[in-house]
Amino acid sequence: MNKLSYQLYSSRNFGTLSETLQMIADLGYAQAEGYGGLYASPSDVAALKDALAATDLEMPSGHFGLDQVENDAAGVVEIARQLGVSKVFVPHLAADLRPDSMDGWKAFGARLSKAGAPLVDAGLSFGWHNHDFEFTAIDGGYPIEAILDGGPDLEFEFDVAWAVRAGEDPIAWTKKLGDRIVAAHVKDIAPAGQCEDEDGWADVGHGVIDWTACMAALRGVGCGLFVAEHDNPNDDARFARRSIETFKTL
């Protein structure tokens, strides 16, 4: 069975970093995924490195903002080296910066590829992480197709639940995107009207997504890195515990 990673953004509103890492280690997580706020300064990076070492957790992947990748590629490489990160993903593009055509999204894919070239040259893998807008049709196609077409060397971290939120079939997309998918976010969507105080997200296995089928499809295309995430839990320990319990059955 694959190891399960934990997107630390899920616990941003709870406890200290050390407490969060100890919690997930105690629950059986083997890995954690970082995000920008955790490596805002050299001292933050050092603290994260020490906290990972103290809990024997690995950090194979991390989210980094596009501005940081474009403007300080050497700094991103150094942060990744210190933390043991091998996969760097850019996770978002603000609404006012998003292209409004497939050609625009293809150009954005080329921009991503160019930005990530120094990271790839340094031995890292580099790619994109989606939300819902990449799976919202435009010009008869989908932005995610244009991004990956414009950047044919980009890897993809598939946030399954965001694609479902966009009204798309995640298994069909998994088969379509194939081996471009190297990592996936494992999270769930609550039934309509439930978990409204958690923005409608649910603990993995306690929502509407068929994770048994999704995991089979993801493994079938060679995806090997799985990251539990909840965008706004009201109890991160509950989310972490129930999600890894579900994952162990998949």
N, C-alpha and C positions, 0 to 999 in steps of 0.2 A: 504494500500500500504506500502511496505517496505520503511524504511528510506534509503537514499543514502549516502554512505561515499565517501571520496575523498582521493585518494593516493597523499600525499603531494610531492612525488617525481616529480609529473607532473609540479610542480611550482618551482622546484629547481633553475631555471635560472631567476626567476622573483621576484622582490620585497623582502620584509622582511617576516619572518615567521608570524609576527603579521598581516601584510597587507594581506597575503594569507589567513589566517584563517578568517579575517574579511570579505574578498571578498566572500569566500564560504558560510559563515554564512548568509551574506546578500542575497545570491542567493537561500537560502533554504536548503542547506546541513545541516544535523544534526550531521554528524560524519566525522572524518578524520582518515586516516590510516598512521602510521608513518613508517619511514625507518631509517636505521642505522646512517646516518649522523646527524640526529636530536637529537640523544642521545649519542653523542660521549664523553661527559663529564657530571659530575654532574650539572654543571651550565647550560649546554644545556638542560638537562632534566627539571631543575627547570624553565627555560624560557619557554619551551614548555608547561609545566603544567600550568603556569600562563596565557599563551596566550590562551590555551583552555578554561580556566575558564572565561577569559574576554569575550569570544565570545559564551559561553554556548554550546560549541561543545564537543562531547564525542569522545573517541578514543578506540573503542572496539577491534581493531586489530593493530598489528605492525609487520613489517619485521625486522628480526634480522639475522646477518650473522652466518653461522654454527660455525665458529671459536669462536665467542662470546658465543654461546650456549654451546659449548663443554668445553670451557676454563673458563667460568665465569657464570655458571648457576645461582648462587645466585645473581649476579649482574643483570642478565636479569629479574629475579623474582622481584627484588627491583624496577627496572625501570618500569616494567609492573604495579606493585602495585601503584607507584606514579602517573602514567598516566591513570589508570583505564583500562588498556589493559587486556582482558581476552583470546584473541586468538593470539598466537605467530606463525608466519610462517617463515621458512627459504626460501629465494626466489631465490637462484641461486647457481650454481656450475661452477667454471671456466672451460673452455674447456679442459685445460691440466690435470684436475683432474677427468674428467668424465670416468666412466667405459666403456669398449668396449664390454661387453657381458651382457646378461640378468642375469646371475649369479652374475656378478659384481654389477649390479643395485639392485638386491635383497639384496646383502650384504650392499649396501649403505642405503637401506631402514632400515635395522636392525641397522645400525650405527646412523641414524637419530632418530630412536625410543629410542635407548640407551641414546643419547644426550639429548633428550627431557624429559626423565623420571623424573629428578628433578623438572622440570616445572610442569609436570602433578601432581606430588606428592604435589606441592604447590597450586594446585587448578586451574592451567591454562590449556587451551587446546593447543595442539601443532601439527604442521603439515608442509606440503610442498606447495610451490607455483611454478607453472611451467613456462617454456618458450617454445620454439619450440622443443628442442632436446628430451624432454621426450615423444614427440609424433612422433618421427622419428623411423621407424621400425628397429629392430636389432634382429638377431637370431630368426626370425619368430615371434617376439613379440614386445612389446613397453615398453620402460623404465618405464613409469608411472605405468604400471601394476606390474612390478617387484618391484618398490619402495614401493607401497602400499601393496604388498604381503609380502615383507620383514619386513615391519613395520605395522602390522595389526591394531595397535592402532593409527596410524597417521591420522590426518585430512587432508583435501585437499582444497586449495584455487585454483579454476580453472580459469586460465587466458584464456578465451575463444578465444580471437583474436590470441594468440600465437599458439593455436592448429590449427586454421584456416590457419595461415601462414605455418604450417607444412603440409598442404594439407588434414587435417582431418575434419570430420563432427562433429561439436561440440555437436549437439543434440544427435547423436548416442553415443558419449562418455559420455554425461551427463546421459543418461539412463543406460549405462554400469557401470559407477562408482557409481551411485546412491547416497546413503546417506553418502558416504565418502566425498562428496562435501558439505562443510559447508559455504563456501564463494566463491564469484566469482568476477573477475575483469571485469568491463563493459567498453569495449573500442572497437574501430572500425578500419577497414582497408579501406583506400581510393581505389577507382577504379584504375586500372593499369595506370600508368603514371601521376597520380595526387598526390599532396601533397608530392612531392619528397623532398622538403626542410624540411619536417616533418617526414622523414624516411618512408613515405608511410602510416602513421597512419592517422586516421580521427577522428573528433568529433563524439560522439555516435549519431547514427541516420543519419549520413551524409556519411556513407561508404557502404560497400557491405554486411555486416553481417545482417541477419534477426533477429534483437533483440527482436521482438515480439515473435517469435517462441522460441528463446533461453531462454527468461525469463520464458515462460510458462513451458519449460522443466526443468529449474533450480528450479523453485518453486515446480514443480511436485515431485522432489526428496527431498524436504525439505530444500533447500538452503535458508538461511535467511539473509545473509550479502552480500550486493552488493557495490562494490567500483569502482567509476569512475577513469579511468586512461588514460593518453596519454603519451607515452614515450618521445616525443620530440615536443611539440607544439610550434609554433612560436608566439602564443598569448594565454596564459593560461586562461585569463578571458573569451575569446571567447569560448575556449574549455569547461570551467566549466559551462558557461551559457547555451550553446547549448546542452550539455550532460544532464544536469538536466531537461531541457525542454523536451527532448526526453524521459527520464526516467519516467517522470510524466504521459506519455501516455501509458506506458507499463503495 
